[in-house]
Amino acid sequence: MDMYSFLRELADSWILLTLVLFFLGACLFVFRPGAGVLHRDAAESIFRNEKGPLPAGDKEVE
């Protein structure tokens, strides 16, 4: 058996199965119970140090 045929057969079977299982594991990890709080915290982390909206006409200082 030449190398190309071996790698093609391997990719069509075991590597495909491994990638599908990895994808399903990643989906289960993201959508597990209790993860919503962590996702919400990460999404709102950029607003953590803001005191409120800027008054009209004021420019933000860098």
C-alpha positions in Angstrom: 0.0 0.0 0.0 1.4 3.3 -1.0 1.6 6.2 1.5 -1.2 8.3 -0.1 -3.7 5.5 0.0 -2.8 4.8 3.6 -3.2 8.4 4.7 -6.4 8.8 2.7 -7.9 5.7 4.4 -6.8 7.0 7.8 -8.3 10.4 7.2 -11.5 9.0 6.0 -12.0 6.8 9.1 -10.2 7.5 12.3 -9.2 11.1 11.9 -12.8 12.0 10.8 -14.1 10.2 13.9 -11.7 12.0 16.1 -12.6 15.4 14.8 -16.3 14.7 15.1 -15.9 13.6 18.7 -13.7 16.7 19.4 -16.4 19.0 17.9 -19.2 17.3 19.9 -17.1 17.7 23.1 -16.5 21.4 22.4 -20.2 21.9 21.9 -21.0 20.1 25.1 -18.4 22.1 26.9 -19.8 25.5 25.7 -23.4 24.6 26.3 -23.0 22.9 29.6 -25.3 23.9 32.5 -23.9 26.8 34.5 -21.7 28.1 31.6 -24.1 31.0 30.9 -22.9 32.9 33.9 -19.3 32.6 32.8 -20.2 33.6 29.2 -22.2 36.6 30.4 -19.3 37.7 32.7 -16.8 37.5 29.8 -19.1 39.4 27.5 -19.7 42.2 30.0 -16.0 42.4 31.2 -15.2 45.3 28.8 -17.8 47.5 30.6 -16.6 46.7 34.1 -14.7 50.0 34.8 -17.2 52.4 33.2 -19.1 54.7 35.5 -21.7 55.7 33.0 -22.2 57.2 29.6 -20.2 60.3 28.6 -22.1 63.6 28.7 -23.0 65.1 25.4 -20.2 66.9 23.7 -17.4 65.4 25.9 -14.6 63.4 24.2 -13.1 60.4 25.8 -9.5 60.8 26.9 -7.1 58.1 25.8 
